[in-house]
Amino acid sequence: MAKAGRSAPRLVPSPDGQHWTRSAFADWFVEILSPNDRVLVGFDFAFSFPRFDRGEFFPNVPDAPSTAADLWLCVDDVCEATGDFSAGAFVEGSRYARYFQGGVRYEPRLRITDERCRILGLGRPESIFRLVGPAQVAKGSLAGMRVLHYLRLKVPHLCIWPFDRPPESRSVIVAVDMYPGAFVRISSAARGKVRDMQTLNQVLEFYGSAPLRDRISDDGSEDDKADALIAAAALRRLSGDGTVWNPPGLSVARWWQEGWIFGVT
């Protein structure tokens, strides 16, 4: 979390003092919001699937979802019997399973914003259809879509960018798709994961943040926690930059309901 100003971002402990789960986060997020909040929240998963390249998320599937909101609802309906917003059922037993890695219709397709991220040298986002290996992102993104669907029902004034128009009220919660590795590369302080305090503070300084004084972890999760801290500082700084809200290619990606990685211009 990074509040307005220059203060260093901070890690928020889970309510039970253990590890965060998706359910715990969703419930906590809804609970802490007040009616007058202005919040920008970043999620490290793809908000949608490629559609521009083939004209559909899932070509040749009758009545398949064609908008992001319908996609989130579809994923939630298929996986409603599983807890903590798990989404394994979508890639294992549904009619959509054949489009994922190992299926007969699998292709490593990318969204327009993923391709743009690669062209700019800001990282190599994986295809959301990938299921195998440490870089697979399919199940995490599908689970995240269930979270978006839940928050859409629970949070007044929620704007899921770039699919929704921000409400006219000054009280607004905006959710964006982000890629922490891109924030690191934009800063030029590192090219990969950040695992030491010196590099972390260099990235934070680039985004106008005060440095951290204490080690962030001793349990081997330094890079994940650094990602969270960097993302918070970057979101705070970039939110006032009009170019990140209207990058080249966004109008086409929005038309095809693909979404966009915040900060990729």
Secondary structure, DSSP 8 states (H G I E B T S, - for coil): ---SSS--------TTSS---HHHHHHHHHHH--TT-EEEEEESS-SS---TTTSSSSTT-TT---SHHHHHHHHHHHTTTSSTT--HHHHHTSTTGGGSTTSTT------HHHHHHHHTTS-----TT--SSTT--HHHHHHHHHHHHHHHHH-TTEEETTTS---SSS-EEEEEE--HHHHHHHHTS-SS---SHHHHHHHHHHTT-----S---SSS-HHHHHHHHHHHHHHHHHTT-HHHHS-TTHHHHHHTT---BTT--
